[in-house]
Structures are given as structure tokens and as C-alpha cells.
Amino acid sequence: MALLQIAEPGQAQAPHQHRLAVGIDLGTTNSLVATVRSGQAATLANAQQQHLLPSVVRYLADGQKVVGSEAFDAAVQDPHNTIISVKRLMGRGLNDIKQLGSELPYHFRATETGMPAFLTTQGEKTPVEVSADILSVLKQRAETTLGGELKGVVITVPAYFDEAQRQATRDAALLANLKVLRLLSEPTAAAVAYGLDNGAEGVHAIFDLGGGTFDISLLRLHKGVFEVLATGGDAALGGDDFDRAIALWLMPQLGLQNPDAAQQRELMTIACDAKEQLTHSENVQLTWHSQTFNLSRQQFNDIIAPLVEKTLRACKRVLRDANLTARDILDVVMVGGSTRVPLVREKVAEFFGRQPLTNIDPDKVVAIGAAIQADVLVGNKPDAEMLLLDVIPLSLGLETMGGLVEKVITRNTTIPVTKVQEFTTFKDGQTAMSIHVVQGERELVKDCRSLARFELRGIPPMMAGAARIRVVFQVDADGLLAVSATELSTNQKSEITIKPSYGLNEQDISRLLTESYQAAEADKQARALHEEKVDSQQLLEAVKSALRDDGTLLCEGELSTLKEGIKHLEIALGSSQRSIIEKARLALLPLSDAFAARRMNQHIHDALSGHKLSEWE
């Protein structure tokens, strides 16, 4: 009898050809990776069953790098080489960094592109490289769990990320050897998760307060179409700022005026722990060395009230942009770990006049939405009818005479989009035109962000105002911009794909990719060494535990031999050579196996003592 494979509705016609795709929430505090399996989207855990990966990277003097919880635990002892909340620095220059609230515990140097570089024990590391290291760990987790190579990934970014920040995210993915299907706004990802799960139609508010960024977006959900009506927020506001506010409250009480890097990190760690405890408790005790302080939830609320008020002001602006009132909002979706703070939920409920939705884990909802979208884009659901209409977060335009900005694409315009506008020459006989692309809402160029400059040459000499130059702005689904300029009488054309300030140039990307390829063998060896150490440590723990429980089963000579083997392996673990550790482990194995067999015999004997074999027949 022939067996036929029948695909489920919505799946590829050949289930064995299922393409592996994931969604990644590259967060300020924590990052996650999720995928769709058997029609269900879920986040993927590591070997320790941890779903959240702290977005922390520590660079060691021996060339190794540690990512995640282990790196975070070392932040106080090694603040200069442990990079935390790198997302806040993506696409930013040194001047931008000074505006983040307080001094950061790092040493910086500006690169040729203007991007800041962390000075670590391994040399200079840009925010793009640090983010790539985080993405690489998530990629490895996904491929290990799913058992194959990823065909594509959707990475989420805050809706308020500008061109530079989006491009920096793409550069990081490129360095991590990931094929990016799309950059998806975090609020849109949340809407995908909730829209599909609840099937609710109407206008939703997506309130996304993470570790370092805040977004508020209004989305209309109707028959599978997710349309962003308006978006706003603050790319430098989040749970980190709550922590910083607690730390600033604590400093005068400790007599600290200019804490060093280690003290800053310790203060932030204490503050973060207090914030998390106050989510469930009314009071918490803060300990600084030998000093203790009490912090009540009411005091905490007073400390962070101005920050929470900033989020509500952004909500008002977005409602005004969409020409809506709070009464028009069907429900409010809470996204991001910082939305667990009781005051935030209380004020949001008060502002919108309804209790916000929290039935999907706010830490996971963005990654889940990204995974659903990745599954569609990679081609696993050829009949899926899902349309995502994202928007431009900030207006895009050109500099005109007098340093003015002519907006070509206004903020909150749905993307992808193409806009065309005609310009002309300023002087008689003008044969070239300098084109300056800017982003922002201000009227003057000096108040907006410069994105790119290029020139259109070969314009026929004419009277001022006679030439017709058509400028085309094209924004793709990822929010990345390409600009072209054409003189219509000659079809002379010039164009540029925006590579914003603080992005990596082509040489940098090429260099870093080459370095990653060259280091592949070394990375492989380092991984093998780490795995050997783990296996050896597990064996040591097992043998030591057995000796404590049943050491009396061994004679004096056997006990001495086994202890010698243990000592030899413990010494070998201090080596950086895998072969030495492996040799010591393999030498201990037969000794421990013989001991294990004797233990088993003894335990069986004890269990059967006083019983007849017929009892088990």
C-alpha cells in the first residue's frame, strides 16, 4: 500500500521541504529567537531551558567572548569589557551618546565613519559588532534546536528607529551571516501575534516599553491587513532609565558624587533588582556593601513618574497624528519587560480608559510575531493572506536653497512607498546640482539629521528655473531609502542607496567578514575545548558525589587510585589544550565506571535483601 504525504492547509506542498526561518527580537536588555513549528509560534530555549538571552557581551583577554547571563554576572568586576544595552548605541555618534542620561562605564573612540567604538581588551568593538555577536548566539541556538541551516530571519526594530539605526541592524545581521527577510517594527510584530491569536478587528494601541526604547503605535486590524496609522516614541527611554533614576536617588544617600565604572555598574544592578522586586512587593531592601536602605513602591512610583509621564505625552501626540481619541482605541497591547511595572500599567489603563492586554508574555510577544511573519516570507505558507503595512517614523526630504527642508515623504506614510517630486536650477547656466538628503520634522537643515549627499552632473546649461530635475524617493519594506535624480530633457541620472552616518562602510564589512572566516577554525577549536571542559567537570562532580555517598565500597588502594585520577583531571582542567584535558578524563573514566558498577550491585543487593525472586515473577 502506497503512503502519500498530504500537506496541511497553509503549509508547503512538500512538508519535507519546510524551510527553516526564525524571528529575532534583538532587545536592549534581553533578546529572543522564535519559530513556527506545527503551526504554533514559540520562542526557543537554550540547553539550560532559558528563553531570554541577556543582550550582554564580555570580551576576554584570551580572545574569547561570553554572551548572555555569564557575561552579565561579570559586569561589575569587568565594566569596561562588558557591553550592556548596546541597542541604545546603534546608529548613533559620540555626540548622541552624551544625551543618553549619564556617563556610560566604557572607553570610546570615534571611527572614521563617526560610529563610536568600545575600547576593550580585544581592541575596538563597534555597536554593530557587539550586536552581531548576540545575533550569532541566537542563530546557533536556532540551528541547534531546529537541526538545520536557517533560510531566513525577520529581525524586529523599534518603530522609531531612524535610517541609521535600521542600517546598523542590517549590518549586524550581515556580520552574523544571517539572511534578513525583513526588518519588522516591534509594534507591528506584536500586532501580528495578537491579531492572529485573537482575531480582533479595529484600532489597537501597541504600547512597547522595553529596556532602552519606547514605541507607541496605532494599528488598524481588518481582515488580515495590519495597517500602522501612526507611530511615535523615544529611542532613548526604557527600563534602563528607571534603573538610572533609582541609582540617582540612591547616590546622595551613599555619599557618592562621581562613582567609577565599577560603582556605576553595581548601582545599576542593585536598582534593576529593586525595580523587578517592586513589581510584586510593596517594599524592598537595597544593600550597598554594609549599608541598607528601604525603598517602597510608592517612593519608586514617585521616582519614575516623570518618565512614565513622557510615555503618555507620546501617546497623546500619536492620537493627534492619527486624528483619533482614546475612546476610539479598541484595546491596548502591552509589549516589553518594562510594562510589568505596576505604575506603567495603571497609568496606561487610566489614559486609555480600559485595562491593557497582557495575556501573551510581554517579553516574548515581539519575537512570536516576527516568527509568524518569517514563516510567511520564507515561503512555508504560500496561501497566507497577511499584509503588513508599516510606516515611515520620521519625514524624509531634501535641502533647498537657504538651508530649508523640502519634505518629500512625510512621517507616518505607509511603506513600501515611492514618491516623486520635481525641482529646478537656481542659477543661469547651472550644469550640476548637489543633492542633500535629510530626515526629521524641523524646517531647517541644521535641525535635522543628514543622511547622504550626492551630485547630479551633465545638466544642459539653461536659464534658472528652466531645467526639470525629477527626484525619486523609494523606501522598501525594511524602511531603507534609495534616492535618484534625473534631468528630464537628457535623461541624465544619478542615484544613491542611503548608507547613513555611523553605519559600516563596505571596507569595514569586508574586513570583518574576512576576519570571521579566518577565525572559523580557531572558533571551532575553542568550542571543542569548552565542551571538553564541561564534560570533564560533569564527570568530576559525579565521581565526587559518589565518593561521598558510597566511598566505603572501595578498599584503601582503590580509593587512593581514584583520588589520584580526580586530582590529575582537576590539574588538567587548568590547561588550555583540549588533548591534555581529554587524556586525563579518559584515564579517570574506567576507574569511575568500575566504581559505578560496584555501587549499582550494592544498591540492587540492598533493594532485594529480604525478598524472594518469585515476588517479582
N, C-alpha and C positions, 0 to 999 in steps of 0.2 A: 504494500500500500504506500503510495507516494505521499509525503508530507509537504505541505505547502506553507510558506510563511506569509501571513496576511498582516499588513501594517495596520496599526490603529489609526482612526481618523485624526488628521492633523500631523501625523508622523511621516517621515520619508517613506517612499515606496519600498525601499530596501532597508529594513531595520539594521542589518549588519553593516550598512554604510553610514550609520549615525555619526555625525561629525561632532567632535568634542569642542564645546565652546563654554566660556565662563563669563560671569560678570564680576568685576572687581570694584569694590568701594575703597578707593585709596584715601583713607581718612587722616585727619590731623592727629588724633590720639590713637585710634585703632584702625586697622584695615581688615577687610574680609574678602573671601572669594566664594562664589556660589555658582551652582549649575542646575540644570533641569534634568532630572532622572525619573523615568517612568511617569512623565507628565507633571511632576512636582518639583518646584524650585526650592532649594535648601542650601544653606551655607555648608562649606566643607571644613572639617576639623583636622588638626594635626595629630601626630601619634599620641599625644597626651590628651586628646579629645578637647582641645581648646579651639574654639571657633574664632575668637578675636586675636589678631596679631598686633601687639603694640607697635605703633609706627616709630620705632626707635632703632637706630643703628649705632653700634660701637665699633670703632676701628682700633685694632690691636697693633702693637709694635712689630709683631712677627708676621704681619701681612694678612692675618685672619680678620674676618669681620663677623660680628654677632648681631643678629636681628631678632627683635621681639622682647619677651619678658626678661630673659637673661641680660640683655643689654640695658633694659630699664632699671634693673636692680643695681647695676653698676654706675648709674648716672651720678650719684652723689660723690662717689670716690674718683670718678674719671669724667668730670663735666665737659672738658674741652674736646674729648674724643668721642663723646656720646651725644648723638644728634637726635633731638626730640622735636616734635611738631614741625617737621621740615616743610610740610604743605603750606604753612603760612609764609614761607620764603620763596615759593615757586613763582618764577616770572617777575621777581622784584629786584630792585637795585639796592645799593647800600643806603641811599637816602630814604628809600621806602622802609627799610628795616628799622630806622631810628624812630619811626612813627608807631611801632607796634606796642608801645606802652612802657617798657622798661628795658634796661640793658640785658642783652642775652649773654649767657655764660660761654661765649665762643670767641675765638680769634678769627677775624675775617680779612680777606684781601679781595679787592675787585679784580676780575678777569678782564681781558681785552674787550669782551662783549658787554661789560658792565655788570655781569652776573656776579654776585658775591660768592666767594669760595671759602669753605671752612678750612682752617689750618689745623690738620690732625697729625698724628704720629705717622700716618701713611701718606702725608703730603696734602695737597689741596683736594678738597672734595666739594663739588658744586651741589646745590639742592637737587638738580636733575640726577646726578649720580647717586645721591643718597636715596632718592625715590626709586631709582632703578633697582637698587639693592633690595628694597622692600618688595617691589613687584616680582623680582626673581624668586624670592622665597615663596610667595603666593603661587607663582607659576609652577614651581617644583611641587608644592603641596597638591595642586590640582592634578598634575600629570601623574603623580604617585597614586593618588586616590582613584582617578579615573582609568589609569592603566593605559595611557596613550598620549600622543602629542596633540597639543591644542591647535585647532584650526582657526581660532579667532577669539577675541576678547572685547567686551564692552567695558570701558572704564568710566566711572562717574566723576564729574567735576561740579563744584558749586555753580549755580546758575549765574552768580555774579562774577565768575572768573572772566577776566578780560582776555584779549588775543594772546598776550604774552604768557599768561598763566596756562592757557589751553595748549599752546605750542610747547611749553616746557613739559607738560604732562605727556604729550605725544613723544617728545624726545626721550623721556624716561622710559616709556614703553619700548621704544626702538632699542635702547641700550639693553633692556631686559629680554630682547629677542621675542617680543610679543607682536602678533599681528592685530592691530586695532581695527575692529569693525566700525566702531563709532565711539566718540566721546559723548556721553549722555549726561544731561543735567541731573543733579541729585533729586530735585523735586519731581522731575518727570519720571525718574526711576521709581520713586515712591508711589506716584500715581499709577504706574503700571502694576505694581504689586497690589495696591488696594483696589484699583479699578477692576482687575481681573478676579480678585478674590471675592469682592462684594457686589460687583456688577452694578454699582450705584452710578446714576447719571445726575448731572447738574454741575454747579460750580463748587469746586473744592479749594480750600486753602491748604497749602503744604508748608508747614512751619518746621524748618530744618535748622536746629541749633546743635552744632557739633562741638568738637574740641577747639577749633580755631576759626570756623566760619559760620555765618548765619545767612540763610536764604528764606525769603517768604515769596511764594509763588501762588498765583491763582490759575487754576486749570479747569477748563470745561471738558467733562467727560460725556460723550454721546456716541452710542453705537460703535464702540471700539476706537473712536477718534479722541486722542488726547491733545487738546489744544491749550497751549500756555497763553493766557490772556495778558498777564503782566507779571513781572518779577522784580525783586529788589533785595536789598540786604546789605551785608557788611562783610567783606572778605577778611577782616581782621577783628572778629568778635565771636567769642565762643566760651566754652568751659574753661579754657586756659586763662581767660580774663577773670572768671570767677575765682580761680585759684590765686591769681595775682592780687586780686582785691583782698582776699583773706590774708595773704602774705604781707601786704602793705599795712593792714590793720594790726598784724602781729608784731611787725618790726619795732615800732616805738616802745612796746611793752618789753621787748627783749633788749632794748638799748642799742639796736643795730641801725646804723645810718648808711653805710656803704658796704654791704655784705659782699664777700668774694664769691667766685663762681660756685664753689662747693656749698657755701651757705645759701646762695640763691636756689640751687637745685634742691637742697634739703628743705628749705622753706616751702617751695612749690610742691614737694612730695607730701609734706605734712598738711598743707592746705587742700590738696586734692583728696587725701584720705578723709579729712574732715567734711568736705563737701559731699562725698559719697555716703558717709555715715549719717549725715543730717537729712538725707533723703528718707531714711527710715526712723531716725531717732530725733528726739526733741533737744537733746543736749549731747555734746561730745567734748572729750578732754584732749587738749593738744599738749604734747610733750616735746620740749626743746631741751635736750640734754637733761639737766637736773630740774628744770623749771616746767611747771604745768599751768595751763590756762583752760578755763571753761569757755565754750562757745555755744550759745543757744541757737536754735533755728530762727528765732526772732531777730537776734543780732545778725545772723547770716543773711536773712532777708533784707535787713537794713543796709548791709554792706553791698549787696548785689543789686539793690533796687534801681539805681541809675542805669545799670547795664540792661536789665530787663525792660526798662522804660525805652531804651534805644530800639529794642526789637519791636515794641508796639508802635513807635513812631514810623518805623519802616513799613509796618502793616497798614498804617493809615495812608502812607504815600502810594502803596501798591493798589489799594482800594480806589484811591482817587484816580490813578492812572487808568484803571480798568472801568472807571465810571460806575462803580458799584458801592454798595454799603455793606456793613457787617451782616445785615439781615438777609442779604442775597446769597450768603455762603451756606451751602448745604451742610457741610461738615468740615472739620479741621483735622488734618492728618499730622501727627507728631512724629518727627524724624530726628535722629541724632541722640547720643547718650545724654547730652545736657538737658533734654526735655524731661528727664526724670526728676529734675529739681522741682519740689512742690510749688514754690513761688511762681515758676515759669508756667506750669500747668494752670495754676489758679488765675494768673493774670490773663492768659490766653483765653480761658473759659469765660472770664469776665468781659473781655474785649469783644469776642465774637458772639457771646450770649448762648453758648452751648458747650457741652463737655467735649473735649477733643478725643479723637480716635487713637487708641493705644494698643489695640488687640494684636498687632504684629510688633515683635520686638523692635524698638526704635533703632537699635544698633544694627539690625540685620535687614531692615526693610529696603534700604537702598540697594544693597548687594543682590537681594532677591529680585527686585525689579530689573536690575542690569542683566541678571542671568536669563530672565524671561525674554528680554529683548535680544540678547546674544543668540539664544536658541532660534529665534526667528531669522535674524540676519545671516546666520551661518547656513541656513537652508534646511533645517530639520523640520520646519513646518511650512511647506510650500503653499498650503491653502490658508495660512493665517491672515486674518484681516485686521491688522493692527497698524495704525498710523500714529506716529508721534510728531507733533508739530511744536518744535522748540522755538525760542525767541532770542533776538539779539539783546544782550544785557545792557550795553551802552551804545550810544549813537556812533556811527562811522561817517566820516566826511573828509573834505579837502580844505587845505588852506587857500584862501583867496587874498587878493591884494589888501594890504593894511593889517595883515595878521588875523583876519577873521576866519571863522569856520563855517563852511557851507555843508550842512548835514545832508548826506546822500541817503543813508539808511538810518532811520530813527530807532531809538530804543524800543524794545518790545515788538519789533517787527518779526513775524513768523519766518523761520528758516527751514529748509534752504531757500535762498532768495537771490534774485538778480535785479539790480536797479541801474538804470541808465540816466545820465544827465549830460547835457551839452554845455561846454564852456567856450570861451573865445580868448583871443590875444589881448594884451594890454597896450602894446606899443606898435607903431607902424614898422613894417618890415621884420617883425619878430619871427625867427625861424626855429626857435626851441622853447619848450615850456618845462619848468620844474614842477613836479607834482609831489605834494607832501600830504600823506595820508595820516589822519589823526583820529583819536577815539575819545569821546567824552561828551558831556552835556553843556559845557560852558561855551560862550560865544567867541572867546579869544583863544588863539592857538596856544599861547603861553600857559593857559589854564587847563589844557587838555593833554592827553598822552600821545606823543609822537610814535607812530607805528612803522612808517617806512617813507623813503624818498626815492624817486626815480625820475628820469628825464625822457621827454618825447622830442626827438630831433627830426629834421627834414621837413618842417612846416614851410610851405611856399611863402615867400615874402608878400604880405598883403597889408592893407590898411588895418589899423587897430579895430578889432571888433568884427572883421570880415571872415576870419578863419572859424571853422566849426570843428571843435575837438570833442569827440564823444568819449566820455569816461564811463566804464562799466565796473560796478562793484558786484562781486559774486561771492556769496557766503555759502559754504557747504553745510552738510548736516551736522558736522562737528563744531560749527561756529568759526571755522578758519576762513580767512579772507584772501581773495585774489583780485587785483585791480589791473585794468588795462585802459589805455588811452589811444584813440585812433583819430588821425586827421582825415576828414571825410572826403576831401577832393582828391587826395593822393593815396588814401588807404595806408598811409604811414602809421605803423603801430608800435607801441611799447607796452610792456606788461610786467607785473611783478606778483609773485606769491608772497604774502606777508610772512616774513621771519622776524617777529617782534624783538624789541630790545630785551636783553637778558636771556635770549634763547641761545642754544648752542649753534655755532656755525658748522658748516659741512666738514671742515678740517677737524674740529673737536669731536664730532660724532664719529668720523672715520677713525681717528686716533683711539677713541675709547672702545670702539668695536674691535679694532685690531688688537688692543691690549687684552680684551676679554677672550679673543680667540687664542692669543699667545699664552694666556694664563689657564687655558682649559685643562691641560694636563696637570698642572700644579694644583688646581682646584680639585681635580679628581683624586689626586694623591692625598690632599688634605682631608677630603671627605672620608677616604678609606681609613686614614689614621684615626679620625674621630670615631668612626664606627667600631674600630678595633678597641679603642679605649672604653667605649660604652660596654661592649661585650665582656671585656676583662673586669670592669668594675662590677657588673652584674654577677659574674662568677665569684668574685671575692666576697660580695655581700652574702651570696647563697652559702658558700663554704663556712664563713664566719658564723652565720646564724645556725647552721647545722652543728658546728662545734659547741656552741653554747648550749644547745638542746641535748645533744647525744654524744658529746666528746668522750664519755666513759666507755663507748663501744670500741675505742681504739686502744691498742697497747702503747706503751711509752715510746717505742721506736717508730710506730706508725704515726703517732701524734707529732713527734719531732719532725718526721719527714714532711708531713702535711703543712706544718707551720713554716718549715723552711721554704716550701713551694709558694706559700702565701707571701712570705717576706720577699722572695725573689720577684714575684709578679708586682708587688707594691713598688719596689725599686724600679722595675722596668716601666711602670706607668709614667715615671718622670721623664722618660725618653721621648724624643720627637721622631724616632724611627719606628715605623709600623712593624718591621720584621722582628725587632727585639721584643716588643710587647707580645706579638703573636707567639713567638717561641716560648716565652715564659708562661703564657696562657695554656698553650698546648702541653707544656710539661706538667702543669697543675691538673689538667683535665682527667687523666687516667687515675690519679690519686683520689680526686674528688668523686669520680664515678664509682670506684671500689667502695668508698665510704658511703656513698648514696645507696648502693646495693645492700650493704650491711644494715643500714638504717631501715630500709624497706622490709628486709627479712625480719628484723626485730619487731617492727610495728605490726606486721602480719601475725607474727607469733603471739604478740600481746593481745591482738584482736581475737585470735582463735582460742586462746587459752581458756580451758574450762568448757569448751563446746565440742560436740561431735560433728564429724563431717556430714553425717546424714541430715543434720539440721538445715544444710544449705542445698540438699538434693531436690 
